[in-house]
Amino acid sequence: MARLDAEFTPRFKRDFKAIAKKRDMAPLREVMELILTNDAASREELTRRHDAHRLFGKWAGSNECHVCNMGDWLLIWAVRDGLAVFQRMGSHDELFRSR
């Protein structure tokens, strides 16, 4: 598979700005690099170490993983036309609770 280019939704950019005030962003950058690398080894590491999996329902067609093993920090992205579209990040409650 070819390396993916990154695209960021406006909502992801807002999430990033809010979380960057509270957390070290190095673990996020590491996970994003695995996603962008897009080879068998990086996908296996995402599944094994970060519990990466496909989503359904409202988020059908997207993927979700844990950014790090400390706390409730998730990343949602989709792969389309050679792009990793980073859509959201935050806690389970922030991303999945019904409003």
N, C-alpha and C positions, 0 to 999 in steps of 0.2 A: 504494500500500500504506500501511496505517496504521502509525504508530510502535508499536514493541513495548514491553512492560513487561519488566523484568528479574526473573528468579527464579534463585536460586543453590542448587545442591545442597550438602549437607553436605561432600562431598568437595572441591568447588570452594572452599568457604570455608577448608578446611584447606590446600589448595594455595596459596591467596592469602596466607594468614598466613605460610607458609613462604617463599614467594618474595619477599614484601614486606620480609623481613629482609635480602635480598641485592640487590634491584634497585629502580630507580626505577620506580614503577608508572604514570607518566604515559603511556608507550606503550600499556599495556594499556587504560587508560581511553579513549584515542583509538580503539582498535579496537572496544571495547565500544560506544562512542557510534555508530560506523558501523553496527554490527549493530542497535542499537536504532532508529536512524533509519529503516532498512528501506525506502529508496526506490531507484530505479534507479541514481542516481549513487553512493550509498553502497555498494550491492552491487557495482557496477563497480569501485570503488576497492578493496574487499576482495579481489576476484578479481585485479586488476592488481597492486596493491602488496603484498598480504599472502598471495597464493596460496591464497585461500579455495576449498574444494572439499568435496563430499559424501564421506562415509566409507561403508565397507561392512563386512561381517562383523559382529564384536561391536558395532561402533559404527554400524551401518546406521541411517539416519534422522537422523544427526548431521552436523555440519559441522566443519571444522578449518581454521585459518589460522595463519600466522606472526604473532606479535605485533609484532616489529620485525625489521629486517634484520641485527641484531647478535646472533649466537648462536642457540642452539637453544631457542626459547621458543614454544610452541604453545598455542592456545586451542581447546577443543572446546565446541560448543553445539548445541542443537536448537531449532527453532521449533515451538511448539505453542499453538494457541488464543490467539493474540495475545501470547504470551510468548516471550522469548528465554531458554531455560533453560541457564544456564552450568554445564557439567558438570565439566570438568577443565581444568587447565593445567599445563604442565611441558615437559620435553624429550621428544624422540622415544622414548628408552629408557624414561623413566618412564611414558609413556602407552601405548606399543605393544608393549613386550617381553612375551613369553610367560612366565608364571610357573608 
